[in-house]
Amino acid sequence: MKLFFFYFLLLTLISNTVSAIEKDITLHLCENCSYNEAKYYANQESPNMRCESSNPKHEMTLGNEACYADSKKVIIADTQSDNHFVFLISYKNQGLPALNLEKYSQNISPASNDLSVINKVKITDKNFSTFIKEAQAQIKQQPVSSSSDTTNNFMSISETNSETCPSHIKSAVNAAYGGKTASELQTKLNDKVYRDFKNPESAFMTDKMDSTGFSLFALGFSYQGSWKKVSRNFNTIVDLPTHSDVPDSTGYKVVFNVKWIKEFRGLDVELNPLFTKFEGYTLSLLTKGGVKEISSCLEEALDQNLSHSSKTPIGSGSSHSPIFGGSSGGWDNHLCEKHYHDIQGEKIATVKVPC
């Protein structure tokens, strides 16, 4: 009887230990990370906290708050070796209010499932990096379309200005938002995937992977990962026309981020806001206020591809007051703010344009 009780207690302790670890595991791939660097990255993570009333008969208040959290496993894996660090991030003083819980970390050894996942991520990283480099070289030889004959017009363009505007501006905006470029690029990439690999899952072993990170579900655990101290640019650049006699043509660049999605057994493309540029401004900057005035040609090209708000004068004074001082010159000398949105209503850009 005592022996049975001992085994029962042991199984209970093992079960509690396993269940005390969150099912979502953070996995960062890092190049030549030291122990201190790995511990720093691990300590940026926090377990999910749940709070309840310490007295089930009363509603939870600050006075009776009792908070708990399972341990969070964080793995910092090296891209070049098997020198991996695994930490459990936990809280001390569990059962007390949230402010009294103290976060701490402890080192543990990687489980066999962890090592298997790390290996699959590293294989996918290597194969995906090679694939993107080869695809980019092929696309440069046979570039995808950077403009579209059919566009989704939300507002008609002035014929006079359209004739005088440089062609590279319309080509860049159409490539980014016209839809045809993204569709053609995605088709070319997926055609190459199935030429190179009869079974893509044999080379790309993660559920998802792109420049920002990766994910993989294995044996009941969800591994969510990102890159640390190492850059991954799974991108393709659209070949836009540039002209030596038009200096501002070099300020335009359209870049798509490429993502592997196992569920669809293929690749998806999405406009990269960090590297795509119009008139030297990245899209990530254009989503913020305070951007300098854009040219009328870029404004017209954006109007042709995106929905937009009405122009609103910049400043908090009367709408009849000059924006930049003075009392003459009319609204042509003043700037208004204009917002652009995609078809889902998400803001794409906020720019300054002549009123």
N, C-alpha and C positions, 0 to 999 in steps of 0.2 A: 504493500500500500504506500509506504514511504517512497519507494523507488518510482511508483507511478506518479505520485505527487511531484517528485523532483523533475521528471520529464515534462509534466504538464506545465510547471513553473518555467522551465527552460524554453519551451515552445512559446509560451506567452510573452516572455521577455524578447525573444527573437522577433515575434510578430509585431510587438510594440515598437521595436527598433526600426523595422522596415517601414511601418505605417507612419513613423514620425518624420520621414523624409518626403518632401513635396514631390509630386509626380512631374513637375516642370523643372528640368535641370538646365542650368546655364552653362554653355560651353563656349569659351573664347579661344580662338586660335591665335597664337602669338609667336613672333619670331625671336628666338633667343632671349626669352623673358627670364630674368633672375627670380629667385624666390621672393624677394621684397616687391618686385614689380607685380608678380602674380598675386601676392597677398593684397596688394593695393587694389588691383582690379576686382578681386573677390570681395573685398570689403565695401565696394560700391553697390553690391547687391544686398537686398534685404528680404527676409522671409515674408510671406503674406500673413498679416496679423488678423485675428478674429477676436472680437470683444463681445462680452455678454454681461448680464447682471450677475453678481456673486450670490444674489438671493433670487431664485426663480420666481418668487411670489411678488417681486417688485420690478418695475421698469428700470432699465439701466440709466444711471446718472454718473456724474463724475465721482461721486462718493462711493458707489458700489461697483465701478467698472472692473471687470476681470478679463484680462487679455492673454491670448495664447498664440503660438505659432509653431508649425512644424519646421524642422531644420531645412534649409535650402542648400542643395549641393551645387557648388560652383567649380568648374574644371577649367584650368588654364593649360591648354595643350600646346606643345611646341611644334611649329611647322616643319622643322628640319631634323628633329630627333624624337626619341621616346622619353624625353625629360618632361614629364607632365606633373602638374600640381593639382591636388584636389582638396577642397575645403568644405566643411559644413559650417554654414552661417546660422547661428541660433540666437535666442534671447535668454538672458538670465532673469530671475524674478518673475517667472510666468505665473499668471493668476492675479497679478497686480494691475493697476491702471497702466495704460499705454506709456505714459511718461516715465514710469518706473522700470520699464523693461530695458535691459542693457544688452546691446548686441555684442556678440563675440564670435570668434572663428576658431576652428580646430582642424588640424591636418588629418586626412585619412588616405588610405590607399585606393587607387581606382579599382572599381569592380570590373569583372570580365566584360560585362555589357558596355561599360564606359570605354574600354579599350577597343572594342569592336566598332563602336560608333565613331571614335576618333579616327580609326583607320579608314572607315568609309568616307568620312568627310575629307580626309587628306587625299584619298584617291580621286574623289570628285573634284576637289580643288585643282589638282594637277591636270586632270583630263579636260576640265572646263576651261582652264587658262590656256591650254594648248589649242583647244577648239576655237576659242574667241580670236586668238592671234591669227590662226589660219583663215578664219571667216573674214576678218577685217582685211586681210591681204587680198582675198578673192573679191570682196566687195569693191575694193579700190580699182581692181582690173575691170570689173563689170558693175559700175555704180548703180544704185537704185535711183528711182526718179526722185528729184528734189522739188518737183512742182506738179500740180494737178490741173488738168483741163477743166474739170468740173469742181466748183467750190460751193460751199454752203454760205450763201450770202445773207447776212443779217442787215446789211446796209449797202446800197449801191456805191460804187467808187466813181469819183470824178474822172471822166475820160481824159481831160486835159492833163491832170496830174499823173494819171496812170501811164500816159505816154512819155512823160518826162522823168518818172521815177526809175532809178536803176533796177534792172531785172533781178539782181541778186537778193533784193529785199523781199520781193514777193515770193521768190523761190524758197528762201529760208523760212518764212512764216508758213507757207503752204506745206513745206516738208515737216514742220513741227506739228501743225494742227489740221492739215488737209485730210489726213487719214490714209491716203494712197501710199505715201512713203513708208509709214509704219507697217501697213499690210504687206507691201512688197518685200520689205526687209524681213519681216517675220516668216514669210513664205520661203525666202532664200535660205534663212538660217535653219528652218526645220527640214528643208530638202537636204541640206548638207548633213544634218544630224543623222538622218536615215540612210544617207550614202555612206557615212563614216562608220556608223554602228547599226547593225541589224536590230539589235536590242539596246536602245539607249540606256535603259536602267542598269545595264552591266557596267557602263562607264560612269554614269551619273547616279550615285547610290543614295543621295540625300532626297528628302521629299521636296525641298526647295533650295535654291542657291542663287544669289546675285551679289552685287557689289557691297551691299549692306550686311549680308549675313546668310544664314542657312538654318534649316530645321530638319529634324529626323525623329521619327517615332519608333521606339524599339523596346520590346518586352514590357510594355505598359508605361514606359517613361517617355516624356516629350523633351527632346534636347533642342533648345533654342540657342543659336550661336551668332557670333559676330567676329570681326577681325580686330585684333589689338596689336599696335606697334607694327602693323604690316598693312599695305594697301592692296586692294583687289579692285581692278577696274574692268569689269565684264561689260564693256561698252563697245558700241560701233558708231563711227562718225559718218554722217551723210556727206557725200562729196558735193559741195556747193560750188557754183561758179564764182571765181574771184577775178578781179580785173586790176592790173597794175595801174591803169589810169583812173581807177576809182578807189582811193585810199581806204574809204570806210568799209569796203567789202570784206576786209580782213576782220572786222569787228563782228561778223556773223558766223555762228557755228551751231550746228544742230547735232546733238548726241543722244542716242538712245541707250538705255540700260537694258541688258539682256538677262532674263531670269529663266532658270530651269524649273519646271513644275511637273513632278512625277505623276500627279493625279491625271494630267492631260497628256502625259508621255510626249512632252514637247516644250518649246521655248516661247516665252512671251516677251514683248518689247514694250518699253515705256519711256517717255521723254525724260531725259536726265536734267533736272533743274539746276544742278551745280555747274555743269559744263556747257549747256546750251546758252548761246549769247545772241542778243540783238543789240546792235550799235554799241557793243562792248559791255553791255549790262547782262549779267547772268539772270536766268529766270528766277532763281531764288531771291535775288536782290529786287527784281521787279515786283515781287509779291509784297514787298514792304513799301511803306510810304516814304516820301522825301526824295524820290528819284528825280534826276534832272529832266528837263524837257526833252521829249523825243521828237524826231523829225515828222513832218506831215506825211511823208511817204511810208514810214513805218506805221504810223497811226492808221492810214488807209488800208494797209495790208492786214493789220490786226482786225480792223472793222470788218473786213471781208470774211474772216475765218472764225471770229469769236463774237458772242453777244457782249454788249457793253452798256454801262449806265450812262445817264445824261451827264454832261459836263457840269461840275459845280465849282464856283469860284473858290480859290484858296485864300484862307484868312477868316477871321471871326468878325470883321467889321461889316458895315452895310454893303449890300450887293452892288450898290451904285458907286462905291468908293474905289479908287484905283488901288490895285494890289501892291504895287511897288513904289507908291508915292507919286506925286505930281497930279495934275488935274486935267491933262489932255492926252490925246493919242488914241482914245477909244479902247474898246475891249480887245482889239487885235493885239495890243501891247501887254495884255495881262494873261496870266496862266490860270487854267482850271485843272481840277483833278478828274480823272476818268478811270473807271474800274472795268476790267475785262473778266469774263467768266466763261468756263467751258459749258458743254451741253448739260452737265449735271448741276450747274449753278455754282461750282467751286471757283473761287477767285484765282485767276491766273496772273494778273498784273494790275498794279496801280501806277499810273503815269501822270506826268504833267504835260498838258497840251495847251495851245493858244485857245483862249475863250472865243 
